[in-house]
Amino acid sequence: MDPELSKRVAELKQHTSIDASLKSEIQQLMNFLPYCEYDLICFMVSKNVWQGYIPDPPEGWSQGSGSVELGLMLYWLKNPTQLDLSVFTFWEGLEIEALLLVLDEYLPRSNITSINAEFFNHKELIYTDGTVLSTEKWCVFDQGWFTAFLNLLETLFRKLWYSGNDFPATKPPVIPLSNHTASSNNISIAIIGDCGTGDATMQAIINNVLHQQPDYIVHVGDVYYAGTPKSDTVNGQYYFGPGEEANNLLNLWPSNYAGRSFTLNSNHEMYSGANGYFYDALDAANKGASSYFNAQKGSSCFALTCGDWTILGLDTAYMATSIDAFMTGSIGGSEGTQGRWIKSLAPDPSKTIVLTHHNGFAADCSALSTLWSEISGALDGDPYAWYWGHVHNGIVYDAPISIPAGNSQQAFTTNTFARCLGHAAMPYGLSPALRNKPITWNQTNQQPSPSLQLYNGFALIRITQNGKQISSIEESYYDLSSVDAIYSKTIYTAE
């Protein structure tokens, strides 16, 4: 074995040899991958495109227990030569080889065959939540996601988390909202999700947002592929593709919205230990002094106030877990750092709007997330409205809405106005699983043929005040087909 390679293997193994919890964490993440793979296999079978023998499910698997976004990850880790490794430098290649050698003892076998993996090189499928399954740029089997997963492994093995295992201690700011664009008391807030691609689609979304002249802009998270820090940022030298947080978010962000912009942490930014998010986007080391998001003062959560209403921006990624690649959100429990902060504010839940990256329930309304009970518990009640990203789709759910009982979950009903806004820049398509669901509106505006994909978009909420009291809240949804709203709804009118 090459001496440099041996050195890197020994360095990576050293961490797990002296840390049993780390070894367990890595093993659990590797055990999660067969569930993801089998979710993909089942979907391919349902679409009659799977070729060959249908393998038995892995032990403990149930429908939806994995994440189809990681459906090819185990196959790639077992068959790295199926990827274009020429995109990596010689030294990066050595690090990848070292990672794969160390992972070998953890990896189960893959049941994906080459002919089935290659299907996505030539065709695409639209998954149940609208996710596009193909190797097209930014689609879930784009090779860039393999690189993002390598960055997660680097973070795990080298313990590169921005604040270790503890939630960052920076005190969250409480910011009174004000109008910046007109002489009235009305306030508008643009909400965009999953926009960090740094490409023409993101630029078009930003341009459309600016056309609406909002007072504030909130990004509810995800910078791709892993929101990596710059190479000269703390820990930046360890990551593949450094500088994504700057290149794919900051470089296209409108500078004239400095101080009126907010951005949330996400699963993808956690893959690089949230270093790019905190150091580069928030400039947390200087309490946001040079950041477009300086109003956050280096904190990943914040409260915006308007009259007696509160808008909570929460970090649902940092206290989530690597064992499912941060796919399920958490604020660390109702009694965790964020939970206690929410309780200290004592907002009226019936006059609270929540903004998060992760979703409160499944896109098709089939299951409730544990995140819901965490936030509801901290608020001592369900919020009036909740906007999230994470799922690449634009969806307005019915209010009230009911989630049926299933597995160990009881039936659930809430009056919360729940919305999914993860469709700002990533490819997504029409989801058949959303048909006949308790959904008031969802994006169905398709791009010109032959694309199966839908237009990217965002939302704008307009708060109308009468003196210091809020008299109404209206939400409008926009996409790249027009500068005009394609759907609007008044969600609050004062009695």
Secondary structure, DSSP 8 states (H G I E B T S, - for coil): --HHHHHHHHHHHHHHHS-HHHHHHHHHHHHHHHHHHHHHHHHHHHTT---S------TT--TTSS-GGGTTHHHHHH-GGGS-GGGS-HHHHHHHHHHHHHHTTT-------HHHHHHHHH--EE-TTSBEESSSTTSTTSTHHHHHHHHHHHHHHHT--TTTTS-------EEE----SSSSS-EEEEEE-S-BT-SHHHHHHHHHHHHT--SEEEE-S-BTTT----TTSTTGGGSSSTTHHHHHTGGGS-GGGTTSEEE---HHHHTTTTHIIIIIIS-GGGTTTT-TTGGGTT-S-EEEEETTEEEEE---STTS-GGGTT-S---S-TTSHHHHHHHHH---GGGEEEEESS-SB-TTSS-B-HHHHHHHHHHTS--SEEEE-SSSSEEEE-SSEEE--BTTB--EEE--EEEEE--SSS-BB--GGGTTSSEEEE---B-STT--BB--EEEEEEEEEETTEEEEEEEEEEETT-SS-SEEEEEEE--
